Amino acid sequence: MATEKQTIAVLGAGNIGGTLGRKWIATGHQVVFGVSDPNGKHAQSLRSDLGNKAVIDSVAYALSSNPEVVVLAVQGTVVDTIIPTYAQQLDGRVIIDVANRMGSATMNSFGTLHEYTPNAHLFRAFNTYGWVNLENPQFAQGRVSLFFCGPDGDARTKVEQLITDVGPEPVYVGGVDQVNVVDGVTQLWFALAFGQQRGQNLAFKLLE
C-alpha cells in the first residue's frame, strides 16, 4: 500500500530530529523543522544536506504551517518550556514525544502535555534508541523493533506509517497508560549501551 503523505513539524534539528526528518523527506512527506536558532550549526547542516527539500525556521513558524504531526525532538530539558509557550498551536494535533528527560523523575513529558494540550493525540516513540539505530535500523538478524504507545485509531495508523518509513518495525504496546513501559525499554537500552559499554549499535527485536 502506498505511503500516505503527511505534513510534519519536527521541533529540533539535532541527531534524532535531523535523522527522522531526513528519512521522512526521502519517503515523500512534507517536513518543516522548527529550531531555536535557524542559523545554528544543526540548521546549517540540514540545509547543506537537503537544499530546498525542507524548510528550516523557528519553532513558531513550523507550528504555523498547520502540520498534521508534531515531533518533539528537542533536548528533554527544553520540552517543558516549549509546550506551555506553544500550547494553542500544539493542542488537537498528533504529537510524538521523542525527547528523554535524562535525570528527571519521569523521562517523558506526557504530564505537561496532558495539562496544556488536553485535546492532542499523544504518542511516545523514537525515544528508545540512539540516532544510529534510526539511521540504520537493519541488522543481520532483521530490522529492529520500535516500541511505541498512544491512542488507537487513525492517529495510531499515521504514527505506525511514520515508524515504518524510518525503517524499524512498529510494535504497539498500548495506550498512553503504557508510556512507562516504553520508557522502560529506553532504560534497558541505556543500561546495555552505556552502563555495560556494549555501544550504541544494539537494538531489540520482537520474536513471535
N, C-alpha and C positions, 0 to 999 in steps of 0.2 A: 504494500500500500504506500502511496506517495506521502512524503512528509508534508504535514500542514504547516505552512509558513507562518511564523509568529513574529510580532514586534516585541522586542526585549530591551529593557533598560538595565544595563549592567552597571551597578554602582561599585566602582573600584576597577583599577586597571593594572593591578599587580600580577603576581604569578597565577593565582587562581582565576581572578576576573578576566585577565588577558587571555588565558588558555581557553576558558569557556567561551568567551566572546569570539575568538578566532574560529573555534570549532563550529559554532552556530552560524557564523557568516559563511563558512565553507559549505554548509548544508542548506544555504539559501534563506536563512532567517534575516530579518532586519534588526540590526543591533545599534543602539546608541549607548555609548559609555558616558557615565557621569562621574567626574573626578573632582577632587578638591582643588587641584592645580592643573588646568588644561594645558599648561606649558611645561609641566614637570617631566621627569625622565621617563616615567612609565607611559605617559601620554605620547611623548615623542617617539618612543619605541614602537607603540602601536601604530602611529601614523606612518612610520617608516615601513612597517610590515604590510599594512592594509591599504594605504593610499586613500582613495575616495570610496572604499567599500564600507566604511563605518564613519559615524560622526563621534567625535570625542570633545565633550564640552563639560559644562558644570553639572552638578547634581540636579539643580533646579531645571536646567534645560532638558536633561534626559527625562525627567519625570513629566515635563510639559509636553513631551512628544506622544502622549497618550499610549503608552506601552500596554500590551496585554499582560506581560510578565515583568516583574521587577526582581532582580537578583541582588541581594545584599552581600557583596564580596569585598567589603572594606575591612579594615582591621577591627577585631572584636571590640576594642576599646572605643571605637568611633560610632558603632551601630546605635547605641542608646542616645547619641546626640542627633543622629540623622532622623530617627523615627519620629520624635516629637516635633522636630523642625518641619518635616515634610509630611506630617500625618494626613493632611487633607488630600494630598496628591497620591498617597500610598493606599488609603483606605478603599476597599472594594476591589482591589486588584489581586492577581495571583502573585504572592510574594514567596520567594525561595530564600530562606535564611541559610547562607553558606558560611558565615563568619563563626569562628570559635573564640569565645571569650576566655582565653587561657588565664588561669589563676583566679578566676571568679568562681563563686559557689555553683553557678549554672553556666554551662558552655554556650547555650543558645539564648536568643533574645525574644523568645515567644511571650514571656511575661509582659515586656514592654510593648510588643506588637499587639497583644490582646487588649491592652489598655488604650492604645492610641489608634489602632486600626481594627475596630471590632467587626467590620464587615469584609475584611480581607480574607482571602483563601491562603492559609499559611502552610508552607511546606518546609521540611528540614531535609536538605540533600546536598551532595557535593562537599560535605564537610568532613567525611570520614577518611580521606586520603590526602596525600600531598599532591602538588600540582603535576609531578612527574607521572603519577598514575593516571591522571586525567589526560595528559598529553599522549601517553601511550598505554591504553588500558588493555592491550592484548599481550598475554603471557603465553608461554609454550603450552600451558595447560588449558588455555582458552581465555576468553575475555573476562575481566573481573566483574564481580557483583557489586552493585552500588545500592546500599540500603537507604530507604527514604520513608518519610511519613507525611501525612497530611490528609485532608478530607477526600472522600471518594467522590467520583463523578467526573464531569467534564474537565475540571481543573487538574485532577489527577492524570487524566489522559494526556493533557498538554505537557505536564511535567515528565511523565514517562517518555514521551517523544523526545523531549529535550535531553534526557539522560541517554537515550538510545543514540541520538545524533552526536553526542560527545564520544560515545563508544562503549561504555560499560553496559552490563545487563541490569535493568532496573529491578529491584526487589522491594516490593511494597510490604511494610511491616505493620501498617495500620494507620489510624487517625492521629490527630495532634497529641493525643494522650500517650502516644508511643515515642515521643521526642527523646525521652531519656534512654530508650533502647537504642535509638540511632546514635546518640552521643556516647553510649557505652561502646559501640563499635569503634568510634573515634578514639576513645581512651585506650582500647585494646591495640589499635594501630600505633598510637604514640608509644605505648609501653614496649612494643616489639621493635619498632623502627628506631627509636631513640634510647629508651630505657635498656633494652637488650642489645643495642647497637647493631641491629640487623640491616640498617639502612632503609632508605625510603622506597627502594624497589621491591616492595612486597604488597600484597593485596589479598582479599578474601574472595572465595568462590563458594556459592551455594550449590551443594550437591544433593540431588533428589533421586 
